[in-house]
Amino acid sequence: MIHSSEPSLATICVLLVDSTPLTGQLIADALRKDRGLLAIADAAADSALVIAKTLKPDIAIVSEQLQGKPGSGFDLLRDLRVAVPSIRAVMLFDVLNRDSVVEAFRSGARGVFCRQDPLKMLTRCVHKVHEGQLWVSGPELQFLLETLAHAPATRLVDTQGMGLLSNREQDVVRWLAEGHTNSEIGRLMNISDNTVKNYLFRIFNKIGVSSRVELLLYAASQKAGGDLMKFEPPPSKGDARF
């Protein structure tokens, strides 16, 4: 069901695909309290894809469980990325755990949100993700880093399987994935901190990411052997976060 409010005032279009129509409408109503958001609620994966292709929303909030099927939200998230490449997605969970958080980001999510968190924080999450930032708290980020630490991917490739990085750049990613700071990477590679930052800046530009976290998520998606995570190019050189 589609329900909109004063679209002339809205600047961010949000497609909400929740586990049930009732909960979807409740969350959509909460989002509409922000007059900068146009919230559209739908509880069926097929119709959500049609709506997404037609309206091309800026943000999609997708429940991990749809119509009683755990994990079905991951499939919809991947389909949405194909249907509307520009869409930025947030995965909605009943409970967060390591495997589900990692799978969400591997499927293309830009943020994860737990129903146990205050609903007013979801509005902030939408704005931050729309601005190009990631929405992930300390515990969830730790899940991702631990996953990479066990088996970090260091040879990043494009969709044709061609290597994107030089050998030295791959070394930087490897040390980064193992949790080392810039200073520690510099000592391990016998280079200065500034040189490490220069390497990271070139890597960010080649991959199309703007932070260390996004780079690690890209590496995680490649290690999974699934679809590559595709990020928007960095907003500007000054916005790259080291």
C-alpha positions, -999 to +999 in steps of 0.1 A: +000+000+000+013+034-009+008+063+014+025+097+009+023+130+026+029+164+010+056+153-015+063+189-023+080+193+011+098+160+009+134+158-002+142+122+005+120+094-008+121+063+015+107+029+005+099+008+035+095-030+031+087-045+065+077-080+076+040-071+080+018-042+066+010-030+102+045-026+114+055-011+081+028+016+083+037+023+120+074+029+110+064+049+079+041+071+100+070+078+124+093+087+095+067+111+081+070+132+112+102+145+095+087+168+068+118+162+047+109+125+042+084+109+019+077+074+033+062+047+012+053+014+029+050-020+012+052-055+026+056-076-005+089-081-023+075-082-058+054-050-055+083-033-037+105-039-068+078-025-091+075+006-069+113+010-067+117+008-105+089+034-109+097+059-082+134+053-078+135+061-041+166+074-025+166+051+005+152+016+010+146+002+045+142-036+042+133-061+069+156-091+071+124-113+074+096-108+048+062-125+048+074-150+074+106-160+055+138-154+075+166-141+053+143-132+024+152-095+029+187-102+017+174-114-016+152-083-020+181-061-011+202-076-039+174-073-064+168-036-054+205-029-061+201-043-096+168-026-103+178+009-089+217+010-086+215+045-070+194+033-041+210+033-006+197+006+017+192+000+054+186-035+067+161-038+096+166-065+122+147-079+151+180-089+167+215-083+155+241-110+153+274-115+136+263-135+106+233-114+097+252-081+100+280-094+077+254-107+052+236-074+052+266-055+042+277-081+017+242-078+002+247-040-003+233-024+028+247+009+038+234+006+074+218-018+099+191-009+123+177-030+152+140-027+162+152-026+198+167+008+192+146+040+196+125+045+165+135+082+164+170+071+156+158+056+124+151+091+110+187+101+118+199+068+102+180+077+070+196+111+068+231+099+074+228+071+048+214+095+023+244+118+029+266+089+019+277+077+054+274+042+068+251+036+098+269+009+119+276+010+157+306-003+175+294-038+181+283-043+145+315-029+131+334-053+154+315-082+138+328-070+104+363-065+114+365-099+131+352-116+100+379-099+079+406-107+104+400-144+101+403-144+063+410-109+049+407-104+011+437-086-002+434-089-040+405-067-050+392-071-085+366-054-107+336-071-124+359-086-150+382-101-124+410-076-131+432-066-102+425-030-091+455-024-068+493-025-071+512-050-049+520-023-023+484-011-022+473-047-017+498-049+013+482-018+028+447-034+025+460-066+040+475-049+071+444-027+074+421-057+073+441-073+101+433-043+123+466-023+122+466+015+125+483+038+100+514+041+122+516+003+126+512-002+088+540+024+082+564+005+105+555-029+089+561-015+054+590+008+064+572+039+052+559+071+068+524+077+081+519+102+054+528+077+028+503+053+042+476+080+040+486+086+004+483+049-004+448+048+013+437+079-007+447+063-040+430+030-030+398+049-020+398+065-055+404+033-073+377+014-054+352+043-052+349+044-014+355+072+010+365+056+043+385+027+058+352+010+068+338+011+033+371-004+020+369-032+045+333-039+036+343-040-001+370-065+008+345-085+029+321-088-001+348-101-024+359-126+002+323-139+003+325-146-034+293-129-040+283-097-058+307-068-055+297-040-032+294-009-053+298+025-036+292+060-048+324+078-056+338+099-027+320+133-024+353+152-026+389+148-017+383+167+015+356+142+026+378+111+025+380+097+061+411+079+072 
